[in-house]
Amino acid sequence: MRSTTRMTMTALAVGLVLTMSGCGGQSDPGSTGGTGEGGAGETYAQAEGRFTTMATGVHSVIMAIEPTEWSVVDGAYGAHPTGCQSGLSEEGGYRLVAVRGLELPGRDPLDVAAAASEAFASLGIESVTTDRGQADAREVTVVAEGGIAERTVVTIRPATGQVRVSSQTECAPGSAHDLATEVFAEERLPADVWRRLPAFDGPDSEPSFSFPAGGPMYYDEAGNPLQPQPTGD
């Protein structure tokens, strides 16, 4: 992995620590803090359900496009929370973000878009395909809202063959800090917590929402993905 990627991963780790340290403590056992309408944040089980729905849906879409190993872009596996604010409300919350990437040089971008649209349709989700720009600036996107997440976007750049699939859940009530302490089983996250998140999403991948201390590492200390990747068992 190039130095720029290592810098990105380091920035991700720093961002995670800042996000976690800036949130409040746990309110009720098993909850993710926060207030929201019910006076408490979502439970870990509810957050895991959100993650599993999103991750499974994204996996279905990328496998429909090309059944191979996709990179987890910039560490955005989807299991770590980020803070958010819902609409005009002053109440804070959390969301989950998953991004997958692959290079498909020479593939017709409209064929890729059609495969994505069909995958969304099989999940019961309507999508809209847009073809913008020309030559090197051309970009084809497939946008789907609802179903597996609040919004999922497939972006195809024909000039480079780059395909990106990004998905984010809605802003749900709860503390990103409290949720992360359960996902990573640590109260204070170390700077290299990103090393525990899988670097690839392939045909045999299974979604995981638990990465405790002492578990397998998916990147080495230099930020390079380990090959083969640990099984996680």
MARBA-3410 file (N, C-alpha, C, O; in Angstrom, 1 decimal):
233
0.8,-1.2,0.0,0.0,0.0,0.0,0.9,1.2,0.0,1.8,1.3,0.8 ~ 0.6,2.2,-0.8,1.4,3.4,-1.0,1.3,4.3,0.2,0.4,4.1,1.1 ~ 2.3,5.2,0.4,2.4,6.0,1.6,1.1,6.9,1.7,0.7,7.1,2.8 ~ 0.5,7.3,0.6,-0.7,8.1,0.7,-1.8,7.3,1.4,-2.6,7.9,2.1 ~ -1.9,6.0,1.1,-2.9,5.2,1.7,-2.6,5.0,3.1,-3.6,5.0,3.9
-1.4,4.8,3.5,-1.0,4.7,4.9,-1.4,6.0,5.7,-1.9,5.9,6.8 ~ -1.2,7.2,5.0,-1.6,8.4,5.6,-3.1,8.5,5.8,-3.6,9.0,6.8 ~ -3.9,8.0,4.8,-5.3,8.0,4.9,-5.8,7.1,6.1,-6.7,7.5,6.8 ~ -5.1,5.9,6.2,-5.5,5.0,7.3,-5.2,5.6,8.6,-5.9,5.4,9.6 ~ -4.0,6.3,8.7,-3.7,7.0,10.0,-4.7,8.0,10.3,-5.1,8.2,11.5
-5.1,8.8,9.3,-6.1,9.9,9.5,-7.4,9.3,10.0,-8.0,9.9,10.8 ~ -7.7,8.1,9.4,-9.0,7.4,9.8,-8.9,7.1,11.3,-9.8,7.3,12.1 ~ -7.7,6.5,11.7,-7.6,6.1,13.1,-7.7,7.3,14.0,-8.3,7.3,15.1 ~ -7.0,8.4,13.6,-7.1,9.6,14.5,-8.5,10.2,14.5,-9.0,10.6,15.6 ~ -9.2,10.1,13.4,-10.6,10.6,13.4,-11.5,9.8,14.3,-12.4,10.3,15.0
-11.2,8.4,14.3,-12.0,7.6,15.1,-11.8,7.9,16.6,-12.8,8.0,17.4 ~ -10.5,8.1,17.0,-10.2,8.4,18.4,-10.9,9.7,18.8,-11.4,9.8,19.9 ~ -10.8,10.7,17.9,-11.4,12.0,18.2,-12.9,11.9,18.4,-13.5,12.5,19.2 ~ -13.5,11.1,17.5,-14.9,10.9,17.5,-15.3,10.3,18.8,-16.3,10.7,19.5 ~ -14.6,9.2,19.2,-15.0,8.5,20.4,-14.8,9.3,21.7,-15.6,9.3,22.6
-13.6,10.1,21.7,-13.3,10.8,23.0,-14.3,12.0,23.1,-14.4,12.5,24.2 ~ -14.9,12.4,22.1,-15.8,13.6,22.2,-17.2,13.3,22.5,-18.0,14.2,22.7 ~ -17.6,12.0,22.7,-18.9,11.7,23.0,-19.1,11.3,24.5,-18.2,11.0,25.2 ~ -20.4,11.4,24.9,-20.7,11.2,26.4,-20.6,9.7,26.8,-20.4,8.8,25.9 ~ -20.8,9.5,28.1,-20.7,8.1,28.6,-22.0,7.3,28.3,-23.0,7.9,27.8
-22.0,6.1,28.8,-23.1,5.2,28.5,-24.3,5.6,29.5,-24.1,5.9,30.6 ~ -25.5,5.5,28.9,-26.6,5.9,29.7,-27.3,4.6,30.4,-27.4,4.6,31.6 ~ -27.6,3.6,29.6,-28.2,2.4,30.2,-27.4,1.2,29.7,-26.8,1.3,28.6 ~ -27.3,0.2,30.5,-26.6,-1.0,30.1,-27.1,-1.5,28.8,-28.3,-1.7,28.6 ~ -26.2,-1.8,27.8,-26.6,-2.3,26.5,-27.0,-1.2,25.6,-27.3,-1.6,24.4
-27.1,0.0,25.9,-27.6,1.1,25.0,-26.3,1.8,24.5,-25.2,1.6,25.0 ~ -26.5,2.6,23.5,-25.4,3.4,22.9,-25.5,4.9,23.4,-25.0,5.7,22.7 ~ -26.2,5.1,24.5,-26.2,6.5,25.0,-27.1,7.4,24.2,-28.0,6.9,23.4 ~ -26.9,8.7,24.3,-27.7,9.6,23.5,-29.1,9.8,24.1,-29.4,9.1,25.1 ~ -29.9,10.5,23.5,-31.3,10.7,24.0,-32.3,10.3,23.0,-32.9,9.2,23.1
-32.5,11.1,21.9,-33.6,10.7,21.0,-34.9,10.8,21.6,-35.1,11.2,22.8 ~ -35.9,10.4,20.9,-37.3,10.5,21.4,-37.6,9.6,22.6,-38.4,9.9,23.4 ~ -36.9,8.4,22.6,-37.2,7.5,23.7,-36.4,7.7,24.9,-36.5,7.0,25.9 ~ -35.5,8.7,24.9,-34.7,9.0,26.0,-33.4,8.2,26.1,-32.6,8.4,27.1 ~ -33.2,7.3,25.2,-31.9,6.5,25.2,-31.6,6.1,23.8,-32.4,6.1,22.9
-30.3,5.9,23.6,-29.8,5.5,22.3,-30.2,4.1,21.9,-30.7,3.3,22.8 ~ -29.9,3.7,20.7,-30.1,2.3,20.3,-29.2,1.3,21.0,-28.1,1.7,21.5 ~ -29.7,0.1,21.2,-28.9,-0.9,21.8,-27.8,-1.4,20.8,-27.9,-1.2,19.6 ~ -26.8,-2.1,21.3,-25.8,-2.7,20.4,-26.4,-3.6,19.4,-26.1,-3.7,18.3 ~ -27.4,-4.4,19.9,-28.1,-5.3,19.0,-28.8,-4.6,17.8,-28.8,-5.1,16.7
-29.4,-3.5,18.1,-30.0,-2.7,17.1,-29.0,-2.1,16.1,-29.2,-2.2,14.9 ~ -27.9,-1.7,16.6,-26.8,-1.2,15.7,-26.3,-2.3,14.9,-26.0,-2.1,13.7 ~ -26.1,-3.4,15.5,-25.6,-4.6,14.7,-26.6,-5.0,13.6,-26.1,-5.3,12.5 ~ -27.9,-4.9,13.9,-28.8,-5.1,12.9,-28.7,-4.2,11.7,-28.8,-4.6,10.5 ~ -28.5,-2.9,12.0,-28.3,-1.9,11.0,-27.1,-2.2,10.1,-27.2,-2.2,8.9
-26.0,-2.5,10.8,-24.8,-2.9,10.1,-25.0,-4.1,9.2,-24.6,-4.1,8.0 ~ -25.5,-5.1,9.7,-25.7,-6.4,9.0,-26.6,-6.2,7.7,-26.2,-6.7,6.7 ~ -27.6,-5.5,7.9,-28.5,-5.2,6.7,-27.7,-4.4,5.7,-27.8,-4.8,4.5 ~ -27.0,-3.4,6.1,-26.2,-2.6,5.1,-25.1,-3.4,4.5,-25.0,-3.5,3.2 ~ -24.3,-4.1,5.3,-23.2,-4.9,4.8,-23.6,-6.0,3.9,-23.0,-6.3,2.8
-24.7,-6.7,4.2,-25.2,-7.8,3.4,-25.7,-7.3,2.1,-25.5,-7.9,1.0 ~ -26.4,-6.1,2.1,-26.9,-5.5,0.9,-25.8,-5.1,0.0,-25.8,-5.3,-1.2 ~ -24.8,-4.4,0.5,-23.7,-3.9,-0.3,-22.9,-5.1,-0.9,-22.5,-5.1,-2.0 ~ -22.8,-6.2,-0.1,-22.1,-7.4,-0.6,-22.9,-8.0,-1.8,-22.3,-8.4,-2.8 ~ -24.2,-8.0,-1.7,-25.0,-8.5,-2.8,-24.8,-7.7,-4.1,-24.7,-8.2,-5.2
-24.7,-6.3,-3.9,-24.5,-5.5,-5.1,-23.1,-5.6,-5.7,-23.0,-5.8,-6.9 ~ -22.1,-5.7,-4.9,-20.7,-5.8,-5.5,-20.5,-7.1,-6.1,-19.8,-7.3,-7.1 ~ -21.1,-8.2,-5.5,-20.9,-9.5,-6.1,-21.7,-9.6,-7.4,-21.3,-10.4,-8.3 ~ -22.8,-8.9,-7.5,-23.6,-8.9,-8.8,-22.8,-8.2,-9.9,-22.9,-8.5,-11.1 ~ -22.0,-7.2,-9.5,-21.2,-6.4,-10.5,-20.0,-7.3,-10.9,-19.7,-7.4,-12.1
-19.3,-7.8,-9.9,-18.1,-8.7,-10.2,-17.8,-9.6,-9.0,-17.5,-9.0,-7.9 ~ -18.0,-10.9,-9.1,-17.8,-11.7,-7.9,-16.3,-12.0,-7.6,-15.8,-13.1,-7.9 ~ -15.7,-11.0,-7.1,-14.2,-11.1,-6.7,-14.0,-10.3,-5.5,-14.9,-9.8,-4.8 ~ -12.7,-10.2,-5.1,-12.4,-9.5,-3.9,-12.4,-8.0,-4.2,-11.6,-7.5,-5.0 ~ -13.2,-7.2,-3.4,-13.3,-5.8,-3.5,-12.5,-5.2,-2.4,-12.5,-5.7,-1.3
-11.8,-4.1,-2.6,-11.1,-3.4,-1.5,-12.1,-2.6,-0.6,-13.0,-2.1,-1.1 ~ -11.8,-2.6,0.7,-12.5,-1.8,1.6,-11.8,-0.4,1.5,-10.7,-0.3,2.0 ~ -12.4,0.6,0.9,-11.8,1.9,0.6,-11.6,2.7,1.9,-12.5,2.9,2.6 ~ -10.4,3.1,2.1,-10.0,4.0,3.2,-10.5,3.5,4.5,-10.8,4.3,5.4 ~ -10.5,2.2,4.7,-10.9,1.6,6.0,-12.4,1.7,6.3,-12.8,1.3,7.4
-13.2,2.0,5.3,-14.6,2.2,5.5,-15.3,0.8,5.4,-16.1,0.6,4.5 ~ -15.0,0.0,6.4,-15.6,-1.4,6.4,-17.1,-1.3,6.8,-17.9,-2.0,6.2 ~ -17.5,-0.3,7.6,-18.9,-0.1,8.0,-19.3,-0.4,9.4,-20.4,-0.1,9.8 ~ -18.3,-1.0,10.2,-18.7,-1.4,11.5,-18.3,-0.4,12.6,-18.7,-0.5,13.7 ~ -17.5,0.6,12.2,-17.2,1.7,13.2,-18.1,2.9,13.0,-18.4,3.2,11.9
-18.6,3.4,14.1,-19.6,4.5,14.0,-18.9,5.9,13.8,-17.8,6.1,14.2 ~ -19.6,6.8,13.3,-19.2,8.2,13.2,-20.4,9.0,13.8,-21.5,8.7,13.6 ~ -20.0,10.1,14.4,-21.0,11.0,15.0,-21.8,11.7,13.9,-21.3,12.0,12.8 ~ -23.0,12.1,14.1,-23.9,12.8,13.2,-24.9,13.6,13.9,-25.1,13.4,15.1 ~ -25.6,14.4,13.2,-26.7,15.2,13.8,-27.9,15.0,12.9,-27.8,15.2,11.7
-29.1,14.7,13.4,-30.3,14.4,12.7,-31.0,15.7,12.3,-31.6,16.3,13.2 ~ -31.0,16.1,11.0,-31.8,17.2,10.6,-31.4,18.5,11.3,-30.3,18.8,11.6 ~ -32.4,19.2,11.7,-32.3,20.5,12.5,-32.2,20.2,14.0,-32.1,21.2,14.8 ~ -32.4,19.0,14.4,-32.3,18.6,15.8,-31.0,18.9,16.4,-29.9,18.7,15.7 ~ -30.9,19.2,17.7,-29.7,19.4,18.3,-29.1,18.1,18.9,-28.0,18.0,19.5
-30.0,17.0,18.8,-29.6,15.7,19.3,-28.5,15.1,18.4,-28.7,15.0,17.2 ~ -27.5,14.6,19.0,-26.4,13.9,18.3,-26.8,12.4,18.1,-27.7,11.9,18.8 ~ -26.1,11.7,17.2,-26.4,10.3,16.9,-25.2,9.7,16.3,-24.1,10.2,16.4 ~ -25.4,8.6,15.7,-24.3,7.9,15.0,-24.8,7.3,13.6,-26.0,7.1,13.4 ~ -23.9,7.1,12.7,-24.2,6.5,11.5,-23.0,5.5,11.1,-21.9,5.6,11.7
-23.3,4.6,10.2,-22.3,3.6,9.7,-22.1,3.8,8.3,-23.1,4.0,7.5 ~ -20.9,3.7,7.8,-20.6,4.0,6.4,-19.7,2.8,5.9,-18.7,2.5,6.5 ~ -20.1,2.3,4.7,-19.3,1.2,4.1,-19.0,1.7,2.6,-19.8,2.2,1.9 ~ -17.7,1.5,2.2,-17.3,1.8,0.9,-16.4,0.7,0.3,-15.5,0.2,1.0 ~ -16.8,0.2,-0.9,-16.0,-0.8,-1.5,-15.6,-0.4,-2.9,-16.2,0.4,-3.6
-14.4,-0.8,-3.3,-13.8,-0.4,-4.6,-13.2,-1.5,-5.4,-12.7,-2.4,-4.9 ~ -13.2,-1.3,-6.7,-12.6,-2.3,-7.7,-12.3,-1.5,-9.0,-13.0,-0.6,-9.3 ~ -11.3,-2.0,-9.7,-10.9,-1.5,-11.0,-11.4,-2.5,-12.0,-11.0,-3.6,-12.0 ~ -12.2,-2.0,-13.0,-12.8,-2.8,-14.0,-12.5,-2.2,-15.4,-13.4,-1.8,-16.1 ~ -11.2,-2.0,-15.8,-10.9,-1.4,-17.0,-11.5,-2.1,-18.2,-11.4,-3.4,-18.3
-12.0,-1.4,-19.1,-12.6,-2.0,-20.4,-14.0,-2.4,-20.3,-14.6,-2.7,-21.3 ~ -14.6,-2.5,-19.1,-16.0,-2.8,-18.9,-16.9,-1.7,-19.3,-16.6,-0.5,-19.0 ~ -18.0,-2.0,-20.0,-18.9,-1.0,-20.4,-19.6,-0.5,-19.1,-20.2,-1.3,-18.4 ~ -19.5,0.8,-18.9,-20.0,1.4,-17.6,-21.5,1.2,-17.5,-22.1,1.0,-16.4 ~ -22.3,1.1,-18.6,-23.7,0.9,-18.6,-24.0,-0.5,-18.2,-25.1,-0.8,-17.6
-23.2,-1.4,-18.6,-23.4,-2.8,-18.2,-23.2,-3.0,-16.7,-23.9,-3.7,-16.0 ~ -22.2,-2.3,-16.1,-21.9,-2.3,-14.7,-23.1,-1.7,-14.0,-23.6,-2.2,-13.0 ~ -23.6,-0.6,-14.5,-24.8,0.1,-13.9,-26.0,-0.8,-13.9,-26.8,-0.8,-13.0 ~ -26.2,-1.5,-15.0,-27.3,-2.4,-15.2,-27.2,-3.5,-14.1,-28.3,-3.9,-13.6 ~ -26.0,-4.1,-13.9,-25.9,-5.1,-12.9,-26.2,-4.6,-11.5,-26.8,-5.3,-10.7
-25.8,-3.4,-11.2,-26.1,-2.8,-9.9,-27.6,-2.6,-9.8,-28.1,-2.9,-8.7 ~ -28.2,-2.1,-10.8,-29.7,-1.8,-10.8,-30.4,-3.1,-10.5,-31.4,-3.1,-9.8 ~ -30.0,-4.1,-11.2,-30.7,-5.4,-11.1,-30.5,-6.0,-9.6,-31.4,-6.6,-9.1 ~ -29.3,-5.7,-9.1,-29.0,-6.2,-7.7,-29.9,-5.4,-6.7,-30.5,-6.0,-5.8 ~ -30.1,-4.1,-6.9,-31.0,-3.4,-6.1,-32.4,-3.8,-6.2,-33.1,-4.0,-5.2
-32.8,-4.1,-7.4,-34.2,-4.6,-7.7,-34.4,-5.9,-7.0,-35.5,-6.1,-6.4 ~ -33.4,-6.8,-7.0,-33.6,-8.1,-6.3,-33.8,-7.9,-4.8,-34.3,-8.8,-4.1 ~ -33.3,-6.7,-4.3,-33.4,-6.4,-2.9,-34.7,-5.6,-2.6,-34.9,-5.2,-1.4 ~ -35.5,-5.4,-3.6,-36.7,-4.6,-3.5,-36.5,-3.1,-3.4,-37.3,-2.4,-2.8 ~ -35.4,-2.7,-4.0,-35.1,-1.2,-3.9,-35.0,-0.6,-5.3,-34.4,-1.2,-6.2
-35.7,0.5,-5.5,-35.7,1.2,-6.8,-34.4,2.0,-6.8,-33.9,2.5,-5.8 ~ -33.9,2.2,-8.0,-32.6,3.0,-8.2,-32.8,3.8,-9.5,-33.6,3.6,-10.3 ~ -31.9,4.9,-9.5,-31.9,5.8,-10.6,-30.5,5.8,-11.2,-29.5,6.0,-10.5 ~ -30.4,5.6,-12.5,-29.0,5.7,-13.2,-28.9,7.0,-13.9,-29.8,7.4,-14.6 ~ -27.7,7.6,-13.7,-27.4,8.9,-14.4,-26.1,8.8,-15.1,-25.1,8.3,-14.5
-26.0,9.3,-16.3,-24.8,9.3,-17.1,-24.4,10.7,-17.4,-25.1,11.4,-18.2 ~ -23.3,11.2,-16.8,-22.9,12.6,-17.0,-21.5,12.7,-17.6,-20.7,11.8,-17.4 ~ -21.3,13.8,-18.2,-19.9,14.1,-18.7,-19.5,13.3,-19.9,-20.2,12.4,-20.4 ~ -18.4,13.7,-20.5,-17.8,13.1,-21.7,-16.4,12.8,-21.5,-15.7,13.3,-20.7 ~ -15.9,11.8,-22.3,-14.5,11.5,-22.3,-14.0,11.2,-20.9,-14.6,10.4,-20.2
-12.8,11.8,-20.5,-12.3,11.4,-19.2,-13.1,11.9,-18.1,-13.0,11.5,-16.9 ~ -14.0,12.8,-18.3,-14.9,13.4,-17.3,-16.2,12.6,-17.1,-17.0,13.0,-16.3 ~ -16.4,11.6,-17.9,-17.7,10.9,-17.8,-17.8,10.1,-16.5,-16.8,9.5,-16.0 ~ -19.0,10.1,-16.0,-19.3,9.4,-14.7,-20.7,8.9,-14.8,-21.6,9.6,-15.1 ~ -20.8,7.6,-14.5,-22.1,6.9,-14.4,-22.4,6.6,-13.0,-21.6,6.0,-12.3
-23.6,7.0,-12.5,-23.9,6.7,-11.1,-25.3,6.0,-11.0,-26.2,6.2,-11.9 ~ -25.4,5.1,-10.0,-26.6,4.4,-9.7,-26.9,4.8,-8.3,-26.2,4.4,-7.4 ~ -28.1,5.4,-8.0,-28.4,5.9,-6.7,-29.6,5.1,-6.2,-30.7,5.1,-6.9 ~ -29.5,4.5,-5.0,-30.7,3.8,-4.4,-30.9,4.4,-3.0,-29.9,4.6,-2.2 ~ -32.1,4.6,-2.6,-32.4,5.1,-1.3,-33.3,4.2,-0.5,-34.3,3.6,-1.1
-33.1,4.0,0.8,-33.9,3.1,1.5,-33.5,1.6,1.4,-32.5,1.3,0.7 ~ -34.2,0.7,2.0,-33.9,-0.7,1.9,-32.8,-1.1,2.8,-32.9,-1.3,4.0 ~ -31.6,-1.2,2.3,-30.4,-1.6,3.0,-29.8,-0.5,3.8,-29.1,-0.8,4.8 ~ -30.0,0.7,3.5,-29.4,1.9,4.2,-30.2,3.1,3.7,-31.1,3.1,2.9 ~ -29.8,4.2,4.3,-30.4,5.5,3.9,-30.2,5.8,2.5,-31.1,6.2,1.7
-28.9,5.6,2.0,-28.5,5.9,0.7,-27.3,5.1,0.3,-26.4,4.9,1.0 ~ -27.4,4.5,-0.9,-26.3,3.7,-1.5,-26.1,4.2,-2.9,-27.0,4.3,-3.7 ~ -24.8,4.4,-3.2,-24.4,5.0,-4.5,-23.3,4.1,-5.2,-22.3,3.8,-4.5 ~ -23.6,3.8,-6.4,-22.6,3.1,-7.2,-22.0,4.1,-8.2,-22.8,4.7,-9.0 ~ -20.7,4.4,-8.2,-20.1,5.3,-9.1,-19.1,4.6,-10.0,-18.2,3.9,-9.5
-19.3,4.8,-11.3,-18.4,4.2,-12.3,-17.7,5.3,-13.1,-18.4,6.2,-13.7 ~ -16.4,5.3,-13.2,-15.6,6.2,-14.0,-14.9,5.5,-15.1,-13.9,4.9,-14.9 ~ -15.5,5.6,-16.3,-15.0,4.8,-17.5,-13.6,5.1,-17.8,-12.9,4.2,-18.3 ~ -13.1,6.3,-17.6,-11.7,6.6,-18.0,-10.7,5.8,-17.3,-9.6,5.5,-17.8 ~ -11.0,5.5,-16.0,-10.0,4.7,-15.2,-10.5,3.3,-14.9,-9.7,2.4,-14.5
-11.8,3.0,-15.2,-12.4,1.7,-14.8,-12.7,1.6,-13.4,-13.1,0.5,-12.9 ~ -12.6,2.7,-12.7,-12.9,2.7,-11.2,-14.3,2.5,-10.9,-15.2,3.2,-11.5 ~ -14.7,1.6,-10.0,-16.0,1.4,-9.5,-16.0,1.5,-8.0,-15.2,0.9,-7.4 ~ -16.9,2.4,-7.5,-17.0,2.5,-6.0,-18.5,2.3,-5.6,-19.4,2.8,-6.3 ~ -18.7,1.6,-4.6,-20.0,1.4,-4.0,-20.0,1.9,-2.6,-19.2,1.4,-1.7
-20.7,2.9,-2.3,-20.7,3.5,-0.9,-22.1,3.5,-0.4,-23.1,3.8,-1.1 ~ -22.2,3.3,0.9,-23.5,3.2,1.5,-23.4,3.7,2.9,-22.4,3.6,3.6 ~ -24.5,4.4,3.4,-24.5,5.0,4.7,-25.9,4.8,5.4,-26.9,5.0,4.7 ~ -25.9,4.5,6.6,-27.2,4.3,7.3,-27.7,5.7,7.7,-26.9,6.7,7.7 ~ -28.9,5.8,8.1,-29.5,7.0,8.6,-28.8,7.4,9.9,-28.2,6.6,10.6
-29.0,8.7,10.3,-28.4,9.1,11.6,-29.4,8.6,12.7,-30.5,9.1,12.8 ~ -28.9,7.6,13.5,-29.7,7.0,14.5,-29.4,7.6,15.9,-28.2,7.9,16.1 ~ -30.3,7.6,16.8,-30.0,8.1,18.2,-29.0,7.2,18.9,-29.2,6.0,18.9 ~ -28.0,7.7,19.5,-27.0,6.9,20.2,-25.6,7.6,20.2,-25.4,8.5,19.4 ~ -24.7,7.1,21.0,-23.4,7.6,21.1,-22.4,6.8,20.3,-22.3,5.6,20.5
-21.7,7.4,19.4,-20.7,6.7,18.6,-19.6,6.1,19.5,-19.1,5.0,19.3 ~ -19.3,6.8,20.6,-18.3,6.4,21.5,-18.7,5.1,22.2,-18.0,4.1,22.2 ~ -19.9,5.1,22.8,-20.4,3.9,23.5,-20.5,2.7,22.6,-20.2,1.6,23.0 ~ -21.0,2.9,21.4,-21.1,1.8,20.4,-19.7,1.3,20.1,-19.6,0.0,20.0 ~ -18.8,2.1,19.9,-17.4,1.7,19.5,-16.8,0.9,20.6,-16.0,-0.1,20.3
-17.0,1.2,21.9,-16.4,0.5,23.0,-17.0,-1.0,23.0,-16.3,-1.9,23.5 ~ -18.1,-1.2,22.4,-18.6,-2.6,22.3,-18.1,-3.3,21.1,-17.8,-4.4,21.1 ~ -18.1,-2.5,19.9,-17.6,-3.1,18.7,-16.1,-3.6,18.9,-15.7,-4.7,18.4 ~ -15.3,-2.7,19.5,-13.9,-3.0,19.6,-13.5,-3.5,21.0,-12.3,-3.8,21.3 ~ -14.5,-3.6,21.9,-14.2,-4.1,23.3,-13.1,-3.4,24.0,-12.3,-4.0,24.7
-13.0,-2.1,23.8,-12.1,-1.3,24.6,-12.7,0.1,24.8,-13.4,0.6,24.0 ~ -12.4,0.6,26.0,-13.0,1.9,26.4,-12.2,3.0,25.7,-12.8,4.0,25.3 ~ -10.9,2.9,25.6,-10.1,3.9,24.9,-9.4,3.2,23.7,-8.6,2.3,23.9 ~ -9.8,3.6,22.5,-9.3,2.9,21.3,-7.9,3.3,21.0,-7.5,4.5,21.1 ~ -7.0,2.3,20.7,-5.6,2.6,20.3,-5.6,3.3,18.9,-6.6,3.2,18.2
-4.5,3.9,18.6,-4.4,4.6,17.3,-4.5,3.7,16.1,-4.8,4.1,15.0 ~ -4.1,2.4,16.3,-4.1,1.5,15.1,-5.3,0.6,15.1,-5.3,-0.6,14.6 ~ -6.5,1.0,15.7,-7.7,0.2,15.7,-8.1,-0.2,14.3,-8.8,-1.2,14.2 ~ -7.8,0.6,13.3,-8.2,0.3,12.0,-7.6,-1.0,11.4,-8.1,-1.6,10.5 ~ -6.5,-1.4,12.1,-5.9,-2.7,11.6,-6.8,-3.9,11.8,-6.5,-4.9,11.2
-7.8,-3.8,12.7,-8.7,-4.9,13.0,-9.8,-5.0,12.0,-10.5,-6.0,12.0 ~ -10.0,-4.0,11.1,-11.1,-4.1,10.1,-10.6,-4.7,8.8,-9.5,-4.4,8.3 ~ -11.4,-5.6,8.3,-11.0,-6.3,7.0,-10.7,-5.4,5.9,-11.3,-4.3,5.8 ~ -9.7,-5.8,5.1,-9.2,-4.9,4.0,-10.0,-5.3,2.7,-9.9,-4.5,1.8 ~ -10.6,-6.4,2.7,-11.3,-6.8,1.5,-12.7,-7.4,1.8,-13.0,-7.9,2.9
-13.5,-7.4,0.8,-14.9,-8.0,0.8,-15.0,-8.9,-0.4,-15.2,-8.4,-1.5 ~ -14.9,-10.2,-0.2,-14.9,-11.1,-1.3,-16.1,-12.1,-1.3,-17.0,-12.0,-0.4 ~ -16.1,-13.0,-2.2,-17.2,-14.0,-2.3,-17.5,-14.8,-1.0,-18.7,-15.1,-0.8 ~ -16.5,-15.1,-0.2,-16.7,-15.8,1.0,-16.8,-15.0,2.2,-16.8,-15.5,3.3 ~ -16.8,-13.7,2.1,-16.8,-12.8,3.3,-18.1,-12.9,4.0,-19.2,-13.0,3.4
-18.1,-12.8,5.3,-19.2,-12.7,6.2,-19.2,-11.4,7.0,-18.1,-11.1,7.5 ~ -20.3,-10.7,7.1,-20.2,-9.4,7.9,-19.9,-9.7,9.4,-20.5,-10.6,10.0 ~ -19.1,-8.8,9.9,-18.8,-8.9,11.4,-18.9,-7.6,12.0,-18.5,-6.6,11.5 ~ -19.5,-7.6,13.2,-19.7,-6.3,13.9,-18.9,-6.4,15.3,-19.2,-5.6,16.2 ~ -17.9,-7.3,15.4,-17.2,-7.4,16.6,-15.7,-7.6,16.3,-15.3,-8.5,15.6
-14.9,-6.6,16.8,-13.4,-6.7,16.6,-12.7,-6.4,17.9,-12.1,-5.3,18.1 ~ -12.8,-7.4,18.8,-12.2,-7.1,20.2,-10.7,-7.1,20.2,-10.0,-7.6,19.2 ~ -10.1,-6.5,21.2,-8.7,-6.5,21.4,-8.2,-7.9,21.4,-8.8,-8.8,22.0 ~ -7.0,-8.2,20.8,-6.5,-9.5,20.8,-7.0,-10.4,19.6,-6.6,-11.5,19.4 ~ -7.9,-9.8,18.8,-8.4,-10.5,17.7,-7.5,-10.4,16.5,-6.4,-9.7,16.6
-7.8,-10.9,15.4,-6.9,-10.9,14.2,-6.7,-9.5,13.7,-7.6,-8.6,13.7 ~ -5.5,-9.3,13.1,-5.2,-8.0,12.4,-5.3,-8.2,10.9,-4.8,-9.2,10.4 ~ -5.8,-7.3,10.2,-6.0,-7.4,8.8,-5.0,-6.6,8.0,-4.9,-6.7,6.8 ~ -4.3,-5.7,8.7,-3.2,-4.9,8.1,-1.9,-5.1,9.0,-2.0,-5.3,10.2 ~ -0.7,-5.0,8.3,0.5,-4.9,9.1,0.7,-3.5,9.7,-0.1,-2.6,9.4
1.8,-3.4,10.4,2.1,-2.1,11.1,2.3,-1.0,10.1,2.1,0.2,10.4 ~ 2.8,-1.3,8.8,3.0,-0.3,7.8,1.8,0.1,7.1,1.8,1.0,6.2 ~ 0.6,-0.6,7.3,-0.6,-0.3,6.7,-0.9,-1.1,5.4,-1.8,-0.8,4.7 ~ -0.1,-2.2,5.2,-0.3,-3.0,4.1,-1.3,-4.2,4.4,-1.2,-4.8,5.5 ~ -2.3,-4.5,3.6,-3.2,-5.6,3.9,-2.4,-6.9,4.0,-1.6,-7.2,3.1
-2.7,-7.7,5.0,-2.1,-9.0,5.1,-2.7,-10.0,4.1,-3.9,-10.0,3.8 ~ -1.9,-10.8,3.5,-2.3,-11.8,2.5,-1.8,-13.1,2.9,-0.6,-13.3,3.0 ~ -2.6,-14.1,3.1,-4.1,-14.0,3.0,-4.6,-13.3,4.2,-4.0,-13.2,5.3 ~ -5.8,-12.8,4.1,-6.5,-12.1,5.2,-6.9,-13.2,6.3,-7.2,-14.3,5.9 ~ -6.8,-12.8,7.6,-7.3,-13.7,8.6,-8.7,-14.1,8.4,-9.5,-13.4,7.8
-9.1,-15.3,8.9,-10.5,-15.8,8.8,-11.4,-15.1,9.8,-12.6,-15.0,9.6 ~ -10.8,-14.6,10.9,-11.6,-14.0,11.9,-12.1,-15.0,13.0,-12.7,-14.6,13.9 ~ -11.8,-16.3,12.7,-12.3,-17.3,13.7,-11.4,-17.4,14.9,-11.6,-18.2,15.8
END
